[in-house]
């Protein structure tokens, strides 16, 4: 192709290839164990695969209704009632999406206007800020406070002004594994009362929470729920990240605006997969035990690396474990992550990639949603670091 002969001004001039792609590519190049990108390497339910195949063979291969098939939306409404004691109308308040990231982007695109401010807590999932910028909004970053990555609500109060359109929260949190408490939700409810501020609550790891804690969805708090988009992920729940299936829940007035944008982004999500999830959700056993399964993975990984030069931070949810490497080296986290991949054969994600200002706390994120043998091989390599 000849060089481009038009003036193109980037809408995301500071955005390059995501750190996930960079580290995964390096892992492939070095034949390293990939604990960087957040996806399981174990098999999914054979029953779920069989159900998808069943509906493909039954001819459910054309467009689904724009908001998603009604039986699936009804199943989600039942789940919200049973799990969070909140009623949502499947006709007007639930939309099936092509993954959680699409749902996040659509909620932002549908509501954020030029110069609207959106509060984001760093370290943050890397899609939040670019979505706000593409919508013409202004990301306002507040850093979570170490060592437990808690929100400083006094700082949040100072950031709120007449231009504040939205606050984005994420619980359980990626990358830290922190969780938001009921007290936090009550504080959020208090500071947004008597305002028009919207909440975008990223709850894709709702079923991945440990140590007896209960997931505090905004759906549990009626005054918050009435101003909130809540985003969930089938992929994170059922280990099917490559299927890119999620859903968004919001009051009808908000969902009306969400669907206006959704229909022109993807129109609808995968049809046979929607039917398969519908049947799969009918068996309550398919959504119970997920917490125990991943807690065992976390505990197994921590036991394996005990005695290493890495210091684990507390992790109460998600399937990521942060490890402090400050006793090993004072290299930049990105440099050490690359060296760890090349020299020791284990890929991770440097947490500075989740900060606007690339704040470096000497922390790496490791995904433990892996087979036990994968974790054993990775731990064997990590135990050799700095020894």
N, C-alpha and C positions, 0 to 999 in steps of 0.2 A: 504494500500500500504506500502511496506517496505521503509525504508529511502533511499534516492538517494545515489548511490555508485559511482558517477562520480564527477569530479571536474568541477564546473560551476562558471565561473567568470562573474558577472553581467555586462552588457553593460550600465546599469543605476543604479549604486550602491546607489546613493543618492535619488532615486525616490521611493516613497511609494504609498499608496493609495491616489488618488486625494482628495483635500479638498472638492470638490463637493460631492463625494461619502460619505466622512466622515460626512459632515453636513447633507446631506439628510438622511443618516442612523440614525443619532441622532434625526433628526426631526421625523422620523417614530417611533423611540423608545419612544420618549417623547410625541407623538401625538401633535406635535407642527405645527404651520402654516409655511409651507416651502417657504420662500422668498429667499432661498439660490441659488438653481439651476435655471438656466435661461430657464424656459419653461413656456408657458401660461397654465392656468388651465381652460380657457374658450373654448367653442366649436369652431371648425373650420367651414369653409363654407360647408353647406350641398351639395351645387352644386359640390364642389371639390370631396367630398366623392362619390357622385353619378357618377362622371366622371371616377374615379378609378374603381368602380364597373362595369361600362359600358364596359371599356376596358378589364377587367378581363373576363367578360362574352363573349366578342368578340374574346377571345383566344389570347390576347396579353400578354402571360405569359412566353414566352421563352426569351433567351438572346436578349437584344438590341444590336445594333452595338456598338463596343468598344467605340467610341467617344460620343455615344448618338444618339438618333433618329434625323434625319435631320430636320423634322418640328420644333422640339423644339429648335435646334440650330439656325434655321432661325428666330424663334420668338425672341430669345435672341439677335441676330444680329440687328434686327429691334429696339429692346429696347435700345441697346447701341447707335444706330444712333440717335434715338429720344431724349434720355435722356442726352447723353454726346457728341453728334455730332462727334462720332468716328466710323469709319467703320471697322468691323471685318468680316473676311471670315468664314462663318459657317462650311465650309468644312475643313479648316486647322487651325483655330484659336480659336475654342470653343469646350470644352469637358465637358460632364455631369459627375458628380462625386457622390460618395456615401457620400454626406455631405461635408460641408466646411472644416472640420478637415482633411478629406482624401485628399482634394485638396491641403491644406497647406503642408501636409506631402509629397505628391507626388512631388510637386514643389521643395521642399528641397532635397528629395532623388534623384531626377533626375539631379540636378545641383551642389550640394555641395560635394566636395571631401575631402579626409583626410587633416586635418590641415587648411582647408579654414575657414576664420573667417566670422561670421554672426552677424551683429549688431542688437540687440533686445532692445526695450525700455520698461523698467520696470516702473510700474506694467504691466505685459504681460500675455496674454492668456497662459495657462499652457502647451499647446502642442508644442509651438515654440522651446524652448530650448531642450527638449528631442529628437525632430525630428532632430535637428542639430547634437546632440551628436551621435545618431544612424547612421547618415550619415558619421560620422568621423570628422565632423566639430567642430569648437570652438565657442561657443556663447560668444559674447562680449556685456556686459550689460551696458546700459546708463539709468540713472533714469530720468523720466519726472519730471519737476519742479512744485512744488506746489505753490499756491493753485489751479491753473488752469490746471495742468498737461501738460504744454507746452514743446516742444522740444528745447533744447539748441543746436543750430546748430554749434556754435563754438566748443562745446564739441564733436559733431559728427565728425567735420573736423579733430580733433586731434586723433580720433580713427581709421580713415581710413588709411590703408597702402596697400602695394602690396599684402597682403594676404586676404584683404577684398573681399569677394565673393558676399555678399548679405546684403541688409538692409530690415528688416521687419517692416512695418508700419501697423497701425490698426486705421481706422476711419469710423464711430464713434467708440469710444474706449471703450473696455471692460477691466477693470471694471469701469473706471472713468466717462464715459459719455462725455469726451472731444471730440472735433472735430479738424481735421487738416484744416487749412485755405489755400486759394489759395497762399498766401505769403509763407507759409510753403512748399507747393509743388514746388514753384519756387526756393526756397532755396535748396530743395532736387535735383531738376533738375540741378542747378548750380554746386553743389558739386560732382555730379556723372558724369557730362559731361566730355568727354575725358577719361573715365575709362571704364572698363568692368564689373562694379558692377551691379548686378541684383537687382531689387526691387520686393519684395513679398508684395502685398497690400491686407490686410484682410479687405474687405468691406462688411461683411455679414449683417451689420445693415444699409445698404445704404438708406433704406426707413424709418428708424427710426431716424429722425432728427427734431429738434424743433426750435421754436422761429423765424421762417422765414429764417433760415440759409439754404443754398443750399449745398448738398453733393459734396465735392470736390474729385471726383474720379481721380486717376492717368490717367484714360482714357481721361480726359479733356486736358491733357498736352502731346502733341505728342512726345516730346523728352523723357519724362518719360515712356510713354506707350510703346515705342519701346524696352525698357529693362525690362518690368514689367510682372509678373504674377498677375492677379487680381482674387480674390476669392470671390464668392457670395454664398448666401444660400437661397434656396426656403423655407426651414424650418423656418428661422427667418422672412421672408417676409409674409408667408401665415399661420403662427402659427402651422406648421406641423413638429416640431423638431424631433419627433419620426420616421419620414419617412426617415431621413438621406439622403437628396437630395440637392446637390449644383452644382456649375459649376465653371470652371476656364477659363479665357480668357487670351490669350497671342499672340504675333506675331508668325507666323508660325514656325520660326526657334526654338523658345523656346517651342512651343507647340509640335513640333516633339519629343523633348527630354522628355517632360512631358508624352506624350502618351506611350513612350517606357517603362516608369516605371508604369504608370497607368494600362496597360494591364496585368501586372503580380501581381498587388495588388488586384484589384477587377474585372478586365476585363471590366465590364459594370455595370450600375446602373439599378435600378428597372424599368422594362419595362412599365407596365400599368400606373404607376405613371408619367412616362415621357409623355405618351400620354395625361393624364389628365391635367398636367401642360400646355401642348401645347394649348389645348382648352381653359383653364382658362385664359391664357395670352392674348387671342384674344380680351377679353373684358377689355378695358383700365380701366374701373371702378374698377377692382379687384386689381389694383396696385396704385390707387389714394385714398387718404384719410387715408393711413396708418400713415403718420406723425401726422395728426390731432388726430387720434384715440389714439396713444401712448402719445402724449402731454397731452391729457385730462387725461390719466391714471397717468402720472407724477404729473400733477397739483393737481389732486384729492388726491393722496397719500401725497403730501406736505401739502395740506390744512388740511388733517386729523391729521397729526403729529405736526401741529403748536402748540406751547406751551409746547412741550415735552422738555426733557433735551438734546435731540440730535440736532446737528447743521447740516443742509443739505449743501452740496457743490453744486456748479453749475453743471447742467447736461444738455447738449445740444443735446445728441443723445444716442442711445442704449436703452435698457429698464431696466437700472440699476441706482439706486440712492445711492450715498455714503452719509453716515451719520457719523459725527464726534462725538465720545462719550467721548472726553477728559474731559468734565466737570462732567462726571458721575463717572469715575474711571480711574486709571492709570494702570489697569491690562493689560497684554498682550492682543492684539486683539483676538487671538485664544482662550484664556481663557475666555474672556468676551463673545465672540460669543457662546461658549458652555454653559456658565452660562445663557445667555439670552434665549437660547433654552430650557434648563432644568427648569429654575425658572419662566420664563415669557411666554414660549410657542411660540417664534418666532425665526425661523432659518435664519441666514444670512451667508455671507462669509467674513472672515477677510482678509483685503487686503494684509497683509504680505505674504500670500500664492502666490501672484503674483510677488513677488520680489525674485531675486536670493539670496540676503542677508537677506531675511525675514524682510525687513525694516518695522517698525511698526509706522504708523502715527496716530494710534487710530481711524481708519476708518473701517466701516463695509459696505459691499455691499448688497443692498436689491433689489430684482427683483420685479418691479411693473407691470409685464405682467400678471396680475391676475384679476379675477372678482372683481367688486367693493365691494361685500360683503366680499371677502377674505381680501381685503385691509382694510376695516372697522374693521374687527375682529383683524387684526394684529396691526392696529393703536391704538385700544383700549388698547391692551396689552403694546405697546411701551410707551403710555402716563403714564403708571404706574411705569415705570422704574425710580428709584431714587426719588420716591415720597412717 
